[in-house]
Amino acid sequence: MIALKNFSVAALAFIASMASAQQRMLTVEESIAIGMENSKALHSSLMKSNYSDARASEIAAGFYPSVKFQAGYQKLSDIPLVTIGPVSLPVILNNYTVKASLQQPLFTGWKLQSASDNAEYISNAAHSDYTKDKAELVYSIKSAYWNVYRAKELKRLSDENVNQIGQHLTDIENLFKQGMATTNAVLKVKVQLSNAKLLQSDASNNVAIAIIAFNSTVGIPLNTDIGIASSLTPTTKDFPEVQQLLVKAMTERPDMHSMEWRLRASQAGITAAQGGWLPQVYLSGNYYYSRPNQRIFPAQDQFKDTWDVGVNLQFDIWNNLTTVYQTDQAQSQYEQTKDAYAILKDGVTLEVTQNYLNVKQVKQKIQLAQLGVEQSDENLRVTQETFKAGLTTNSELLDAEVGQLQSKIQLLQALVEYELAQAKLEKSVGVVGEVGSNK
């Protein structure tokens, strides 16, 4: 009980802080731009993509020659003079060495090429993941935005309903004073007004909750009061048939691209593992500038330069079946990726089909809800006129008022549902805003 009371106090304080703050009007497009700029998750996804790019560049650098430079100095302990026959060799206690080395891979059993391909494909997959994360964020922002719109519209409708029933109460109380209405009729309207005010209170709370969720999604202070600058109309879109959407999804969805790149990366991994069966050949060269230079005999206490160039071959005769095990690992990873790709394709087919059917269903809801609003408006107008003429009951007027509110709420819900269903279908196809035409 105490926790509930504290929560209520906190909610009221939050609503009060929003009321005192200046309202920030945003369109759905502005909201998306702000959310993408502020999203830590999207930034993290971008950094993963950048990391993959850098990793691919690092591995590709292995194709080019590497050059190393080394320099050193050694002080040797004093030793007796060395004499060979009549020749005395000098004892040089201070040794200076400068060395430059170059190595160029000539053939690595396709290991280097496959590793580079693998890294490049993983990098491409990371780019596709980033695109997918952007699409997910855009949908989340749209959902949060239109939830705020729905909450505010429900609040507006509840305010209109309270005003409408309040006017009804005034009318019925005047009739009661004139002896033309019963006490029970007045009480019925008061009960209806109490219920309307309760809904109004719930609507106010829902607005605050929706705004908090929206602010959290786009990354702005939670107590920011948001004004909705975009609006919804009963305009709908004509979408291609579901088979066309499925074809588009299979070729356009970023997660499909990502999985395709990972499948190719797994294939490159198999080739890299199998490279362990083949020899590796390197071209190498060294340049020495030393004092004394060990290649010159007899040693001289002065700087001399020498060099060498060669071709080195390395081949594993026996490595305890390491290459076999590495190849088996790569093959298993490839099969796992193939299975994941097949599962994803099935999931895409199901998702697009469900979203397509949902859009069609909600589109019909809009048409029926529009008709319901027209009928409820006319019913209320006729009922009000007949009530004033004393030809209908108070209960019938209350029913007409409730009917009008419900029909407007149903239309509002259908409009928001359609906007979200449309956005979800477009996201599932992978081409946002391009798969349908306005109608």
MARSE-608046 format. One record per residue (C-alpha): x, y, z; residue in three letters. Coordinates in pm, 1 decimal. Each point is the difference from the previous one (the first is absolute). Last residue first. Example, Ala and Ser with C-alpha at 12.3 -4.5 7.8 and 13.67 -1.06 7.14 Angstrom:
<marmis>
<marmi <1367.0,-106.0,714.0>,"Ser">
<marmi <-137.0,-344.0,66.0>,"Ala">
</marmis>
This chain:
<marmis>
<marmi <-464.1,514.9,-5196.0>,"Lys">
<marmi <367.8,53.1,63.9>,"Asn">
<marmi <243.0,-243.6,-161.8>,"Ser">
<marmi <182.4,-278.7,179.8>,"Gly">
<marmi <343.6,-159.2,15.4>,"Val">
<marmi <216.4,308.6,14.5>,"Glu">
<marmi <-31.7,147.7,350.2>,"Gly">
<marmi <250.6,-230.7,166.1>,"Val">
<marmi <161.3,-256.9,-229.6>,"Val">
<marmi <84.2,-305.9,209.4>,"Gly">
<marmi <-319.8,-201.0,-47.5>,"Val">
<marmi <-33.6,-44.3,377.2>,"Ser">
<marmi <56.3,372.3,50.3>,"Lys">
<marmi <-270.1,86.4,-252.7>,"Glu">
<marmi <-240.9,-239.7,168.7>,"Leu">
<marmi <76.5,145.0,342.0>,"Lys">
<marmi <-48.4,356.0,-120.9>,"Ala">
<marmi <-335.6,-95.7,-152.7>,"Gln">
<marmi <-107.9,-177.7,316.5>,"Ala">
<marmi <104.6,302.5,207.6>,"Leu">
<marmi <-194.2,245.6,-215.9>,"Glu">
<marmi <-292.9,-241.8,-21.9>,"Tyr">
<marmi <-15.2,-47.9,376.1>,"Glu">
<marmi <6.6,376.4,50.3>,"Val">
<marmi <-289.4,51.8,-240.9>,"Leu">
<marmi <-196.1,-296.3,140.1>,"Ala">
<marmi <39.9,121.5,358.4>,"Gln">
<marmi <-122.6,346.7,-96.7>,"Leu">
<marmi <-297.6,-145.2,-186.2>,"Leu">
<marmi <-90.1,-220.7,296.5>,"Gln">
<marmi <33.0,294.9,237.1>,"Ile">
<marmi <-233.0,205.1,-216.8>,"Lys">
<marmi <-255.1,-285.6,-5.1>,"Ser">
<marmi <22.7,-41.8,376.6>,"Gln">
<marmi <-57.9,368.5,66.2>,"Leu">
<marmi <-302.1,10.8,-234.3>,"Gln">
<marmi <-151.2,-308.7,159.0>,"Gly">
<marmi <41.8,143.1,349.8>,"Val">
<marmi <-184.7,313.7,-103.9>,"Glu">
<marmi <-274.2,-203.1,-169.3>,"Ala">
<marmi <-37.7,-221.7,306.2>,"Asp">
<marmi <-35.5,305.8,221.6>,"Leu">
<marmi <-267.1,136.4,-234.8>,"Leu">
<marmi <-185.0,-329.9,10.1>,"Glu">
<marmi <14.2,0.6,378.5>,"Ser">
<marmi <-150.1,349.6,16.4>,"Asn">
<marmi <-302.1,-116.7,-190.1>,"Thr">
<marmi <-134.8,102.0,-339.7>,"Thr">
<marmi <-283.7,216.8,-135.2>,"Leu">
<marmi <32.9,289.1,244.2>,"Gly">
<marmi <75.3,248.6,-276.3>,"Ala">
<marmi <345.0,59.7,150.7>,"Lys">
<marmi <47.1,-375.8,5.9>,"Phe">
<marmi <-108.4,-26.2,-365.5>,"Thr">
<marmi <261.3,257.7,-100.1>,"Glu">
<marmi <274.7,-160.8,207.4>,"Gln">
<marmi <-87.3,-345.4,-135.5>,"Thr">
<marmi <15.8,122.5,-360.5>,"Val">
<marmi <344.2,158.4,49.8>,"Arg">
<marmi <127.6,-298.5,196.9>,"Leu">
<marmi <-110.1,-245.1,-269.6>,"Asn">
<marmi <154.6,215.6,-271.8>,"Glu">
<marmi <332.7,11.2,180.2>,"Asp">
<marmi <-21.5,-374.5,77.6>,"Ser">
<marmi <-68.4,-83.3,-366.0>,"Gln">
<marmi <287.7,209.0,-133.1>,"Glu">
<marmi <235.2,-135.1,266.6>,"Val">
<marmi <-98.9,-358.9,-78.3>,"Gly">
<marmi <55.5,50.6,-372.3>,"Leu">
<marmi <348.8,127.5,71.8>,"Gln">
<marmi <59.3,-298.7,229.7>,"Ala">
<marmi <-107.9,-243.8,-271.8>,"Leu">
<marmi <241.8,151.3,-252.2>,"Gln">
<marmi <279.9,17.9,254.7>,"Ile">
<marmi <-57.5,-360.2,108.2>,"Lys">
<marmi <25.8,-113.8,-363.2>,"Gln">
<marmi <349.8,153.2,-18.6>,"Lys">
<marmi <79.5,-169.8,332.4>,"Val">
<marmi <-69.8,-339.1,-158.9>,"Gln">
<marmi <201.8,68.9,-313.8>,"Lys">
<marmi <295.0,123.7,204.6>,"Val">
<marmi <-18.7,-308.8,223.1>,"Asn">
<marmi <0.1,-230.3,-301.9>,"Leu">
<marmi <319.7,161.7,-130.3>,"Tyr">
<marmi <161.4,-7.8,344.3>,"Asn">
<marmi <-71.8,-369.9,37.2>,"Gln">
<marmi <132.1,-81.5,-347.2>,"Thr">
<marmi <313.6,211.2,48.3>,"Val">
<marmi <77.4,-161.5,335.8>,"Glu">
<marmi <-62.9,-359.4,-114.7>,"Leu">
<marmi <215.3,31.2,-310.4>,"Thr">
<marmi <271.3,181.5,195.7>,"Val">
<marmi <2.2,-275.2,262.0>,"Gly">
<marmi <35.4,-271.0,-263.1>,"Asp">
<marmi <290.1,189.6,-156.9>,"Lys">
<marmi <159.8,46.5,343.5>,"Leu">
<marmi <-21.1,-371.7,72.7>,"Ile">
<marmi <168.6,-77.3,-333.2>,"Ala">
<marmi <280.2,248.6,76.4>,"Tyr">
<marmi <46.5,-142.7,349.0>,"Ala">
<marmi <28.3,-349.4,-148.7>,"Asp">
<marmi <260.7,117.6,-250.9>,"Lys">
<marmi <190.1,177.0,278.8>,"Thr">
<marmi <6.5,-318.2,204.4>,"Gln">
<marmi <125.7,-194.6,-303.2>,"Glu">
<marmi <282.0,253.3,-51.7>,"Tyr">
<marmi <97.6,-18.8,365.6>,"Gln">
<marmi <19.2,-378.1,-28.1>,"Ser">
<marmi <225.0,26.1,-307.4>,"Gln">
<marmi <228.3,248.0,174.6>,"Ala">
<marmi <32.1,-225.4,304.1>,"Gln">
<marmi <67.1,-305.2,-216.9>,"Asp">
<marmi <269.2,193.0,-188.0>,"Thr">
<marmi <165.1,104.1,326.1>,"Gln">
<marmi <-4.1,-361.2,121.3>,"Tyr">
<marmi <157.6,-129.6,-317.1>,"Val">
<marmi <261.7,276.4,-2.7>,"Thr">
<marmi <96.0,-80.0,359.3>,"Thr">
<marmi <48.9,-368.2,-89.6>,"Leu">
<marmi <302.1,-25.7,233.4>,"Asn">
<marmi <194.2,259.9,-199.3>,"Asn">
<marmi <205.0,-226.2,-231.4>,"Trp">
<marmi <182.1,104.1,-316.3>,"Ile">
<marmi <-86.5,366.6,42.5>,"Asp">
<marmi <159.0,189.5,-288.4>,"Phe">
<marmi <202.3,321.6,1.5>,"Gln">
<marmi <187.0,131.3,-299.0>,"Leu">
<marmi <236.2,299.2,9.5>,"Asn">
<marmi <125.6,193.4,-300.5>,"Val">
<marmi <312.0,209.6,37.9>,"Gly">
<marmi <166.5,341.4,-9.6>,"Val">
<marmi <309.1,105.2,199.6>,"Asp">
<marmi <175.7,322.9,89.0>,"Trp">
<marmi <328.5,146.2,122.0>,"Thr">
<marmi <111.1,338.5,136.9>,"Asp">
<marmi <313.9,87.0,189.5>,"Lys">
<marmi <46.2,237.0,297.0>,"Phe">
<marmi <347.0,-3.8,156.5>,"Gln">
<marmi <191.9,-198.3,257.6>,"Asp">
<marmi <95.4,-273.2,-245.6>,"Gln">
<marmi <-58.7,-371.7,38.0>,"Ala">
<marmi <218.2,-227.6,-208.5>,"Pro">
<marmi <-208.5,-99.3,-166.1>,"Phe">
<marmi <-317.0,180.1,-110.0>,"Ile">
<marmi <-332.6,-165.3,68.4>,"Arg">
<marmi <0.9,101.4,365.4>,"Gln">
<marmi <-7.2,372.3,-94.0>,"Asn">
<marmi <188.3,185.1,272.9>,"Pro">
<marmi <-158.4,246.8,17.0>,"Arg">
<marmi <-316.7,-80.0,-188.3>,"Ser">
<marmi <-213.0,103.8,-295.9>,"Tyr">
<marmi <-205.8,-303.7,-95.0>,"Tyr">
<marmi <-270.4,-26.4,-268.8>,"Tyr">
<marmi <-238.6,-295.1,-2.0>,"Asn">
<marmi <-226.3,-159.4,-261.3>,"Gly">
<marmi <-285.3,-245.1,1.7>,"Ser">
<marmi <-231.6,-157.0,-256.6>,"Leu">
<marmi <-248.2,-234.2,165.1>,"Tyr">
<marmi <-147.4,-338.8,-94.3>,"Val">
<marmi <-259.0,-193.0,198.6>,"Gln">
<marmi <-60.6,-368.4,-65.6>,"Pro">
<marmi <-347.4,-155.4,-26.8>,"Leu">
<marmi <-200.2,-223.2,237.5>,"Trp">
<marmi <-62.4,289.1,242.1>,"Gly">
<marmi <-184.3,177.0,-279.1>,"Gly">
<marmi <-298.5,-222.0,79.7>,"Gln">
<marmi <-80.0,227.7,294.9>,"Ala">
<marmi <0.6,310.0,-219.3>,"Ala">
<marmi <-224.8,-166.6,-257.2>,"Thr">
<marmi <-248.2,-98.4,271.3>,"Ile">
<marmi <2.0,353.6,142.3>,"Gly">
<marmi <-73.2,141.9,-345.7>,"Ala">
<marmi <-317.7,-209.7,-3.7>,"Gln">
<marmi <-91.7,136.3,342.7>,"Ser">
<marmi <50.5,357.0,-125.4>,"Ala">
<marmi <-231.7,-73.3,-292.9>,"Arg">
<marmi <-269.6,-110.9,243.8>,"Leu">
<marmi <65.5,308.2,212.2>,"Arg">
<marmi <-52.5,221.1,-305.1>,"Trp">
<marmi <-331.0,-172.9,-75.2>,"Glu">
<marmi <-106.2,39.2,363.4>,"Met">
<marmi <65.6,373.8,-9.8>,"Ser">
<marmi <-183.1,42.2,-329.1>,"His">
<marmi <-303.4,-179.1,144.6>,"Met">
<marmi <24.6,220.9,309.2>,"Asp">
<marmi <10.1,305.4,-227.1>,"Pro">
<marmi <-330.2,-89.9,-171.4>,"Arg">
<marmi <8.0,86.7,-370.7>,"Glu">
<marmi <27.4,-323.7,-200.2>,"Thr">
<marmi <-208.7,-240.5,207.5>,"Met">
<marmi <-235.6,280.4,100.6>,"Ala">
<marmi <-63.1,100.5,-361.7>,"Lys">
<marmi <-89.1,-356.3,-95.9>,"Val">
<marmi <-228.3,-23.4,302.4>,"Leu">
<marmi <-169.5,328.0,-88.7>,"Leu">
<marmi <-68.8,-125.3,-351.0>,"Gln">
<marmi <-153.3,-317.8,143.2>,"Gln">
<marmi <-211.3,206.1,242.9>,"Val">
<marmi <-170.4,196.2,-274.2>,"Glu">
<marmi <109.7,359.2,-45.6>,"Pro">
<marmi <-116.1,256.9,256.0>,"Phe">
<marmi <-272.3,260.1,-46.1>,"Asp">
<marmi <31.8,266.4,263.2>,"Lys">
<marmi <-243.3,160.5,241.3>,"Thr">
<marmi <-132.2,352.2,57.7>,"Thr">
<marmi <-222.4,9.1,311.9>,"Pro">
<marmi <210.0,291.2,127.4>,"Thr">
<marmi <267.0,14.4,268.2>,"Leu">
<marmi <178.5,306.4,131.3>,"Ser">
<marmi <351.6,131.1,46.4>,"Ser">
<marmi <87.2,288.9,234.4>,"Ala">
<marmi <-45.6,-192.6,325.7>,"Ile">
<marmi <111.5,202.9,302.2>,"Gly">
<marmi <244.7,-152.8,243.4>,"Ile">
<marmi <50.6,116.1,358.1>,"Asp">
<marmi <357.8,-83.0,100.0>,"Thr">
<marmi <8.4,-170.2,343.0>,"Asn">
<marmi <188.6,-303.5,-131.9>,"Leu">
<marmi <290.7,204.0,-131.6>,"Pro">
<marmi <73.9,-98.3,-364.2>,"Ile">
<marmi <124.6,-335.2,-131.2>,"Gly">
<marmi <-247.6,-75.6,-279.0>,"Val">
<marmi <-134.0,-316.1,167.7>,"Thr">
<marmi <10.4,140.6,353.8>,"Ser">
<marmi <-191.4,310.1,-108.8>,"Asn">
<marmi <-263.0,-217.7,-167.8>,"Phe">
<marmi <-44.9,-224.6,303.9>,"Ala">
<marmi <-31.8,302.5,228.9>,"Ile">
<marmi <-248.2,159.3,-241.2>,"Ile">
<marmi <-213.3,-315.5,-6.3>,"Ala">
<marmi <-6.6,-17.5,380.5>,"Ile">
<marmi <-102.9,365.6,32.6>,"Ala">
<marmi <-273.4,-39.7,-262.2>,"Val">
<marmi <-121.5,-316.8,171.8>,"Asn">
<marmi <-39.8,190.8,327.6>,"Asn">
<marmi <-214.3,263.7,-168.7>,"Ser">
<marmi <-211.3,-270.2,-166.4>,"Ala">
<marmi <-54.3,-175.8,332.6>,"Asp">
<marmi <-124.3,326.0,150.2>,"Ser">
<marmi <-234.8,57.1,-294.7>,"Gln">
<marmi <-129.9,-354.4,33.4>,"Leu">
<marmi <-82.7,73.9,363.7>,"Leu">
<marmi <-158.0,327.7,-106.3>,"Lys">
<marmi <-222.2,-187.5,-246.6>,"Ala">
<marmi <-103.3,-248.8,268.5>,"Asn">
<marmi <-91.9,283.8,232.3>,"Ser">
<marmi <-196.4,167.6,-280.8>,"Leu">
<marmi <-192.5,-321.0,-67.7>,"Gln">
<marmi <-82.6,-29.4,368.2>,"Val">
<marmi <-117.3,360.6,-0.6>,"Lys">
<marmi <-212.7,-65.4,-310.2>,"Val">
<marmi <-165.0,-298.4,165.1>,"Lys">
<marmi <-54.7,198.3,318.5>,"Leu">
<marmi <-189.4,269.5,-188.9>,"Val">
<marmi <-224.7,-259.2,-162.8>,"Ala">
<marmi <-60.6,-166.6,338.3>,"Asn">
<marmi <-109.2,332.9,146.7>,"Thr">
<marmi <-266.6,23.0,-266.0>,"Thr">
<marmi <-30.8,246.4,-283.4>,"Ala">
<marmi <-271.5,248.8,-110.0>,"Met">
<marmi <-65.2,154.3,340.8>,"Gly">
<marmi <139.0,334.4,-109.6>,"Gln">
<marmi <291.8,-37.1,236.5>,"Lys">
<marmi <57.9,-346.8,-143.0>,"Phe">
<marmi <3.4,140.1,-354.2>,"Leu">
<marmi <269.0,247.7,105.3>,"Asn">
<marmi <195.0,-286.4,161.4>,"Glu">
<marmi <-31.4,-199.1,-323.8>,"Ile">
<marmi <142.7,286.5,-205.3>,"Asp">
<marmi <291.6,62.2,235.5>,"Thr">
<marmi <76.1,-371.8,8.4>,"Leu">
<marmi <-0.5,-14.3,-380.6>,"His">
<marmi <242.9,291.4,-7.3>,"Gln">
<marmi <229.5,-193.1,235.3>,"Gly">
<marmi <-47.4,-306.6,-218.0>,"Ile">
<marmi <133.4,193.3,-299.8>,"Gln">
<marmi <281.4,163.0,194.8>,"Asn">
<marmi <108.0,-337.2,138.6>,"Val">
<marmi <-20.7,-154.9,-346.2>,"Asn">
<marmi <204.6,278.8,-154.5>,"Glu">
<marmi <268.1,-48.6,267.3>,"Asp">
<marmi <-5.2,-377.3,-60.9>,"Ser">
<marmi <42.8,59.5,-372.8>,"Leu">
<marmi <296.2,230.4,61.7>,"Arg">
<marmi <159.8,-249.1,239.3>,"Lys">
<marmi <-48.9,-278.0,-255.2>,"Leu">
<marmi <165.3,227.2,-255.5>,"Glu">
<marmi <295.2,59.6,233.0>,"Lys">
<marmi <42.7,-371.3,67.1>,"Ala">
<marmi <-23.9,-87.3,-370.0>,"Arg">
<marmi <254.3,264.4,-99.1>,"Tyr">
<marmi <234.8,-116.0,276.8>,"Val">
<marmi <-39.2,-356.1,-129.2>,"Asn">
<marmi <64.9,137.7,-347.0>,"Trp">
<marmi <339.1,129.6,109.1>,"Tyr">
<marmi <98.9,-313.9,192.8>,"Ala">
<marmi <-80.3,-222.2,-297.8>,"Ser">
<marmi <177.9,231.8,-241.6>,"Lys">
<marmi <304.8,7.2,227.2>,"Ile">
<marmi <5.4,-379.9,28.8>,"Ser">
<marmi <-39.5,-33.9,-378.6>,"Tyr">
<marmi <291.6,234.3,-64.2>,"Val">
<marmi <211.1,-187.1,257.1>,"Leu">
<marmi <-65.8,-334.4,-168.3>,"Glu">
<marmi <88.1,146.5,-340.2>,"Ala">
<marmi <322.9,144.6,138.8>,"Lys">
<marmi <88.5,-334.8,158.9>,"Asp">
<marmi <-53.6,-171.1,-336.0>,"Lys">
<marmi <230.1,248.3,-174.3>,"Thr">
<marmi <264.5,-58.7,268.6>,"Tyr">
<marmi <-36.2,-374.8,-43.4>,"Asp">
<marmi <48.3,44.5,-374.1>,"Ser">
<marmi <324.5,188.3,64.3>,"His">
<marmi <106.4,-277.9,239.3>,"Ala">
<marmi <-67.0,-258.4,-271.9>,"Ala">
<marmi <222.0,195.4,-239.9>,"Asn">
<marmi <277.6,-5.3,261.2>,"Ser">
<marmi <-47.4,-373.7,51.6>,"Ile">
<marmi <32.9,-43.9,-377.4>,"Tyr">
<marmi <321.5,204.9,-5.6>,"Glu">
<marmi <145.2,-193.7,293.7>,"Ala">
<marmi <-74.3,-334.2,-165.2>,"Asn">
<marmi <141.3,115.6,-332.7>,"Asp">
<marmi <322.1,111.6,171.6>,"Ser">
<marmi <26.8,-331.0,184.4>,"Ala">
<marmi <-60.2,-182.9,-326.7>,"Ser">
<marmi <272.5,195.8,-180.0>,"Gln">
<marmi <246.7,-53.0,287.3>,"Leu">
<marmi <-72.5,-370.6,27.8>,"Lys">
<marmi <8.7,-59.4,-377.8>,"Trp">
<marmi <288.6,-244.2,50.1>,"Gly">
<marmi <215.9,291.6,108.6>,"Thr">
<marmi <178.3,87.5,-326.1>,"Phe">
<marmi <230.0,293.6,-72.1>,"Leu">
<marmi <-0.3,174.5,338.9>,"Pro">
<marmi <239.4,298.0,1.4>,"Gln">
<marmi <254.0,55.3,277.8>,"Gln">
<marmi <239.4,292.3,37.1>,"Leu">
<marmi <263.0,50.6,270.0>,"Ser">
<marmi <208.2,306.2,94.8>,"Ala">
<marmi <290.4,-43.3,244.7>,"Lys">
<marmi <225.3,243.4,187.7>,"Val">
<marmi <254.9,-144.9,243.5>,"Thr">
<marmi <268.0,158.9,215.2>,"Tyr">
<marmi <251.3,-204.6,199.5>,"Asn">
<marmi <247.8,153.4,247.4>,"Asn">
<marmi <259.4,-248.3,135.2>,"Leu">
<marmi <192.0,-62.4,-317.5>,"Ile">
<marmi <291.0,-238.2,63.4>,"Val">
<marmi <228.5,4.2,-300.9>,"Pro">
<marmi <115.8,-328.6,-149.2>,"Leu">
<marmi <374.7,-62.1,14.7>,"Ser">
<marmi <145.1,-167.5,-308.1>,"Val">
<marmi <329.8,-194.2,17.0>,"Pro">
<marmi <-179.2,-322.0,68.6>,"Gly">
<marmi <-348.7,81.0,114.3>,"Ile">
<marmi <23.8,229.8,300.9>,"Thr">
<marmi <-298.3,112.5,212.2>,"Val">
<marmi <72.3,278.1,248.0>,"Leu">
<marmi <-136.1,-77.6,341.0>,"Pro">
<marmi <-359.6,98.5,79.7>,"Ile">
<marmi <-155.1,319.6,136.1>,"Asp">
<marmi <-374.7,-17.1,52.6>,"Ser">
<marmi <-218.9,106.5,-290.1>,"Leu">
<marmi <-205.6,319.9,-22.5>,"Lys">
<marmi <-294.1,-49.0,-234.1>,"Gln">
<marmi <-196.2,252.7,-208.6>,"Tyr">
<marmi <-317.3,-49.4,-197.6>,"Gly">
<marmi <-210.8,98.2,-300.0>,"Ala">
<marmi <-292.2,-171.6,-167.6>,"Gln">
<marmi <-224.9,103.6,-287.7>,"Phe">
<marmi <-282.8,-210.8,-134.9>,"Lys">
<marmi <-162.2,1.3,-342.7>,"Val">
<marmi <-311.9,-201.1,-81.3>,"Ser">
<marmi <-85.6,-66.0,-362.7>,"Pro">
<marmi <-365.6,18.3,-102.7>,"Tyr">
<marmi <-259.5,-277.6,6.4>,"Phe">
<marmi <-10.5,10.9,382.8>,"Gly">
<marmi <-161.2,344.2,-19.3>,"Ala">
<marmi <-324.1,-178.8,-91.4>,"Ala">
<marmi <-14.4,-132.7,357.0>,"Ile">
<marmi <18.2,347.9,154.1>,"Glu">
<marmi <-243.8,147.2,-251.3>,"Ser">
<marmi <-257.4,-268.0,86.8>,"Ala">
<marmi <47.8,68.5,372.7>,"Arg">
<marmi <-40.0,375.1,-53.8>,"Ala">
<marmi <-324.5,-54.8,-189.9>,"Asp">
<marmi <-125.7,-240.8,267.9>,"Ser">
<marmi <75.6,257.5,270.4>,"Tyr">
<marmi <-186.0,267.6,-194.4>,"Asn">
<marmi <-306.2,-226.3,-22.2>,"Ser">
<marmi <16.2,-76.5,371.1>,"Lys">
<marmi <33.6,374.9,62.1>,"Met">
<marmi <-315.4,61.1,-203.7>,"Leu">
<marmi <-189.9,-256.6,208.4>,"Ser">
<marmi <116.5,174.4,317.9>,"Ser">
<marmi <-120.8,331.9,-140.9>,"His">
<marmi <-337.4,-160.5,-72.9>,"Leu">
<marmi <-21.9,-127.3,358.7>,"Ala">
<marmi <99.2,340.3,138.9>,"Lys">
<marmi <-282.5,166.5,-192.4>,"Ser">
<marmi <22.0,381.0,9.4>,"Asn">
<marmi <44.0,77.8,-371.2>,"Glu">
<marmi <-239.3,-271.1,-114.1>,"Met">
<marmi <-262.2,116.1,248.8>,"Gly">
<marmi <28.3,364.0,-102.4>,"Ile">
<marmi <-40.4,-81.8,-370.4>,"Ala">
<marmi <-291.6,-235.0,68.6>,"Ile">
<marmi <-175.6,261.2,212.3>,"Ser">
<marmi <45.4,261.4,-270.9>,"Glu">
<marmi <-165.1,-235.6,-251.5>,"Glu">
<marmi <-289.2,-72.9,238.6>,"Val">
<marmi <-58.6,371.3,39.1>,"Thr">
<marmi <93.6,168.8,324.5>,"Leu">
<marmi <-138.1,285.1,209.9>,"Met">
<marmi <184.1,56.6,327.1>,"Arg">
<marmi <-230.1,126.8,275.2>,"Gln">
<marmi <148.4,241.1,251.0>,"Gln">
<marmi <19.9,-153.3,345.4>,"Ala">
<marmi <-245.0,77.6,281.2>,"Ser">
<marmi <-248.3,-266.8,-111.7>,"Ala">
<marmi <279.2,-250.2,-39.6>,"Met">
<marmi <113.2,55.2,359.1>,"Ser">
<marmi <-358.8,-38.3,121.7>,"Ala">
<marmi <-37.9,-331.2,-183.3>,"Ile">
<marmi <321.3,-123.0,161.1>,"Phe">
<marmi <-112.4,109.3,346.6>,"Ala">
<marmi <-333.5,-174.5,-48.9>,"Leu">
<marmi <179.3,-319.4,-103.1>,"Ala">
<marmi <233.9,19.7,299.8>,"Ala">
<marmi <-292.9,49.8,238.9>,"Val">
<marmi <-183.1,-293.6,-156.5>,"Ser">
<marmi <310.0,-219.5,30.4>,"Phe">
<marmi <43.2,95.2,364.5>,"Asn">
<marmi <-363.8,-91.1,69.1>,"Lys">
<marmi <39.3,-334.0,-174.3>,"Leu">
<marmi <313.5,-72.9,202.7>,"Ala">
<marmi <-181.3,87.2,323.8>,"Ile">
<marmi <-285.1,-233.1,-89.5>,"Met">
</marmis>
